[in-house]
Amino acid sequence: MEEKFNKIDITLVGVGMIWYEDDTFSFERLTDKKIKAVVELVKDGVIYGDLTASELVDVKEERLHWAAAQRYIHDLRYPCKNNEKVINYDFSQAYYASLQYHTLVSTFKLIGKRWRHGMYWTTREFEKYWAFRVGFDFANIQDRADKALASGVRPILALKVE
């Protein structure tokens, strides 16, 4: 039996919207629906949502070295649909999402969750021992750090909209 998906008009989806399990989106908290994620970025036909807001999976705050962070994202068990996957942002995606700091803090407050400040790993490596991080706070810092250091892990749900 083939799964049926709601047709999503990506032009109506914006940063800071609450993404519900039925693939509807709203700037308001609808108490009769479970939260899938909070939309952090909409770019190139893909909706990216922060899974720490999810009521469908328990995502713990993690601070890991780079390789462990990549494994954590890969191993996160989330019931993805055919056109979804759990990812870690690449450097440019993380940077653009971090620019939405004020909007995202407001949405997290609306749903009663704590916004996660700090430096978060991306998938971008720099030479053998370094990788890039992006700061998800008001400063929007980007840097490269030793992969052995502990930094935040930001599991993101990516939905390709056709």
DRENDO-1510 file (C-alpha; in Angstrom, 1 decimal, always signed):
<recs>
REC; n; res; u; v; w
REC; 1; MET; +0.0; +0.0; +0.0 .
REC; 2; GLU; +1.4; +3.3; -1.0 .
REC; 3; GLU; +1.6; +6.1; +1.6 .
REC; 4; LYS; -0.3; +9.3; +0.8 .
REC; 5; PHE; +1.4; +12.6; +1.6 .
REC; 6; ASN; -0.2; +16.0; +1.8 .
REC; 7; LYS; +0.9; +18.3; -1.0 .
REC; 8; ILE; +3.0; +21.0; +0.6 .
REC; 9; ASP; +3.2; +24.5; -0.9 .
REC; 10; ILE; +6.7; +25.4; +0.1 .
REC; 11; THR; +6.1; +29.0; -0.7 .
REC; 12; LEU; +3.8; +29.1; +2.4 .
REC; 13; VAL; +6.3; +27.6; +4.8 .
REC; 14; GLY; +8.5; +30.1; +6.7 .
REC; 15; VAL; +11.2; +30.1; +9.3 .
REC; 16; GLY; +9.8; +30.0; +12.9 .
REC; 17; MET; +6.8; +27.9; +11.9 .
REC; 18; ILE; +5.8; +24.9; +13.9 .
REC; 19; TRP; +5.9; +21.8; +11.8 .
REC; 20; TYR; +3.3; +19.2; +12.8 .
REC; 21; GLU; +3.3; +15.4; +12.4 .
REC; 22; ASP; +0.7; +15.7; +9.7 .
REC; 23; ASP; +3.0; +18.0; +7.6 .
REC; 24; THR; +1.0; +21.1; +8.3 .
REC; 25; PHE; +2.7; +24.3; +9.4 .
REC; 26; SER; +1.6; +27.2; +11.6 .
REC; 27; PHE; +3.0; +30.1; +13.5 .
REC; 28; GLU; +0.5; +29.2; +16.3 .
REC; 29; ARG; +0.7; +26.3; +18.7 .
REC; 30; LEU; -2.1; +24.0; +17.9 .
REC; 31; THR; -2.6; +21.8; +21.0 .
REC; 32; ASP; -4.5; +19.1; +19.2 .
REC; 33; LYS; -1.4; +18.2; +17.0 .
REC; 34; LYS; +2.0; +16.8; +17.9 .
REC; 35; ILE; +5.0; +18.9; +16.9 .
REC; 36; LYS; +7.4; +17.3; +14.5 .
REC; 37; ALA; +10.0; +20.2; +14.4 .
REC; 38; VAL; +10.5; +23.9; +14.2 .
REC; 39; VAL; +11.3; +25.2; +10.8 .
REC; 40; GLU; +14.8; +26.8; +10.8 .
REC; 41; LEU; +15.5; +27.1; +7.1 .
REC; 42; VAL; +13.7; +26.8; +3.8 .
REC; 43; LYS; +16.1; +26.6; +0.9 .
REC; 44; ASP; +16.4; +25.0; -2.6 .
REC; 45; GLY; +13.1; +23.1; -2.3 .
REC; 46; VAL; +14.0; +21.7; +1.2 .
REC; 47; ILE; +12.4; +22.4; +4.6 .
REC; 48; TYR; +14.8; +22.0; +7.5 .
REC; 49; GLY; +13.4; +21.6; +11.0 .
REC; 50; ASP; +15.1; +21.4; +14.4 .
REC; 51; LEU; +14.2; +18.0; +15.9 .
REC; 52; THR; +14.9; +19.1; +19.5 .
REC; 53; ALA; +11.4; +20.7; +19.3 .
REC; 54; SER; +9.8; +17.3; +18.4 .
REC; 55; GLU; +7.2; +15.6; +20.4 .
REC; 56; LEU; +7.7; +12.5; +18.3 .
REC; 57; VAL; +11.2; +11.7; +19.3 .
REC; 58; ASP; +13.3; +12.4; +22.4 .
REC; 59; VAL; +16.4; +14.4; +21.3 .
REC; 60; LYS; +18.8; +15.0; +24.1 .
REC; 61; GLU; +21.2; +18.0; +24.2 .
REC; 62; GLU; +24.5; +16.5; +23.3 .
REC; 63; ARG; +28.1; +17.9; +23.3 .
REC; 64; LEU; +30.4; +15.5; +21.4 .
REC; 65; HIS; +33.6; +15.5; +19.5 .
REC; 66; TRP; +33.1; +15.8; +15.7 .
REC; 67; ALA; +33.1; +12.1; +14.7 .
REC; 68; ALA; +30.8; +11.2; +17.5 .
REC; 69; ALA; +28.5; +14.0; +16.5 .
REC; 70; GLN; +28.3; +12.7; +13.0 .
REC; 71; ARG; +27.5; +9.2; +14.3 .
REC; 72; TYR; +24.9; +10.5; +16.6 .
REC; 73; ILE; +23.0; +12.2; +13.7 .
REC; 74; HIS; +23.4; +9.1; +11.6 .
REC; 75; ASP; +22.1; +6.8; +14.3 .
REC; 76; LEU; +19.2; +8.9; +15.5 .
REC; 77; ARG; +16.0; +6.9; +15.2 .
REC; 78; TYR; +13.3; +9.0; +13.7 .
REC; 79; PRO; +10.3; +7.6; +11.7 .
REC; 80; CYS; +11.2; +9.4; +8.4 .
REC; 81; LYS; +8.9; +9.3; +5.5 .
REC; 82; ASN; +10.2; +8.6; +2.0 .
REC; 83; ASN; +11.2; +12.2; +1.2 .
REC; 84; GLU; +12.7; +13.0; +4.6 .
REC; 85; LYS; +16.0; +12.3; +6.4 .
REC; 86; VAL; +17.8; +13.3; +9.5 .
REC; 87; ILE; +20.9; +15.3; +8.8 .
REC; 88; ASN; +23.5; +17.6; +10.3 .
REC; 89; TYR; +23.7; +21.0; +8.5 .
REC; 90; ASP; +26.5; +21.7; +6.2 .
REC; 91; PHE; +28.3; +25.0; +6.9 .
REC; 92; SER; +26.3; +27.3; +4.7 .
REC; 93; GLN; +22.9; +25.8; +5.8 .
REC; 94; ALA; +23.9; +26.2; +9.5 .
REC; 95; TYR; +25.0; +29.8; +8.9 .
REC; 96; TYR; +21.7; +30.8; +7.2 .
REC; 97; ALA; +19.7; +29.1; +9.9 .
REC; 98; SER; +21.7; +30.8; +12.6 .
REC; 99; LEU; +20.7; +34.2; +11.2 .
REC; 100; GLN; +17.1; +33.5; +12.2 .
REC; 101; TYR; +18.1; +33.6; +15.9 .
REC; 102; HIS; +15.4; +36.0; +17.2 .
REC; 103; THR; +12.5; +34.4; +15.3 .
REC; 104; LEU; +13.5; +30.9; +16.4 .
REC; 105; VAL; +13.9; +31.9; +20.1 .
REC; 106; SER; +10.4; +33.3; +20.0 .
REC; 107; THR; +9.0; +30.0; +18.5 .
REC; 108; PHE; +10.8; +27.9; +21.1 .
REC; 109; LYS; +9.4; +30.1; +23.9 .
REC; 110; LEU; +5.9; +29.7; +22.4 .
REC; 111; ILE; +6.0; +25.9; +22.5 .
REC; 112; GLY; +7.6; +25.9; +26.0 .
REC; 113; LYS; +11.0; +24.6; +25.0 .
REC; 114; ARG; +14.4; +26.0; +25.6 .
REC; 115; TRP; +16.4; +27.4; +22.7 .
REC; 116; ARG; +19.8; +25.9; +22.4 .
REC; 117; HIS; +22.6; +28.5; +22.4 .
REC; 118; GLY; +26.2; +27.8; +21.5 .
REC; 119; MET; +28.5; +26.4; +18.9 .
REC; 120; TYR; +27.3; +23.4; +16.8 .
REC; 121; TRP; +29.2; +21.1; +14.5 .
REC; 122; THR; +28.6; +21.2; +10.8 .
REC; 123; THR; +29.5; +18.5; +8.3 .
REC; 124; ARG; +32.3; +20.6; +6.8 .
REC; 125; GLU; +35.8; +19.5; +7.5 .
REC; 126; PHE; +39.0; +21.5; +7.3 .
REC; 127; GLU; +42.1; +19.4; +6.8 .
REC; 128; LYS; +42.5; +16.3; +8.9 .
REC; 129; TYR; +42.0; +17.5; +12.5 .
REC; 130; TRP; +39.6; +20.5; +12.1 .
REC; 131; ALA; +35.9; +21.0; +11.3 .
REC; 132; PHE; +33.7; +24.0; +11.1 .
REC; 133; ARG; +31.1; +25.1; +13.7 .
REC; 134; VAL; +28.5; +27.8; +13.7 .
REC; 135; GLY; +27.1; +29.7; +16.7 .
REC; 136; PHE; +23.4; +29.6; +17.1 .
REC; 137; ASP; +23.0; +32.8; +19.1 .
REC; 138; PHE; +22.9; +36.5; +18.6 .
REC; 139; ALA; +26.5; +36.7; +17.5 .
REC; 140; ASN; +26.4; +34.3; +14.5 .
REC; 141; ILE; +30.0; +33.2; +15.1 .
REC; 142; GLN; +31.6; +30.8; +12.6 .
REC; 143; ASP; +34.9; +29.1; +13.4 .
REC; 144; ARG; +37.0; +26.0; +12.8 .
REC; 145; ALA; +37.8; +23.8; +15.8 .
REC; 146; ASP; +39.8; +20.8; +16.7 .
REC; 147; LYS; +37.6; +17.7; +16.0 .
REC; 148; ALA; +38.6; +16.4; +19.5 .
REC; 149; LEU; +36.7; +19.2; +21.2 .
REC; 150; ALA; +33.2; +18.8; +22.4 .
REC; 151; SER; +30.6; +21.0; +20.7 .
REC; 152; GLY; +26.9; +20.9; +20.2 .
REC; 153; VAL; +25.0; +18.5; +18.0 .
REC; 154; ARG; +22.0; +19.8; +16.1 .
REC; 155; PRO; +19.8; +17.0; +14.5 .
REC; 156; ILE; +17.8; +18.5; +11.7 .
REC; 157; LEU; +14.9; +16.9; +9.7 .
REC; 158; ALA; +15.2; +17.7; +6.0 .
REC; 159; LEU; +12.1; +17.3; +3.8 .
REC; 160; LYS; +12.5; +17.5; +0.1 .
REC; 161; VAL; +9.4; +19.1; -1.4 .
REC; 162; GLU; +8.6; +18.2; -5.0 .
</recs>
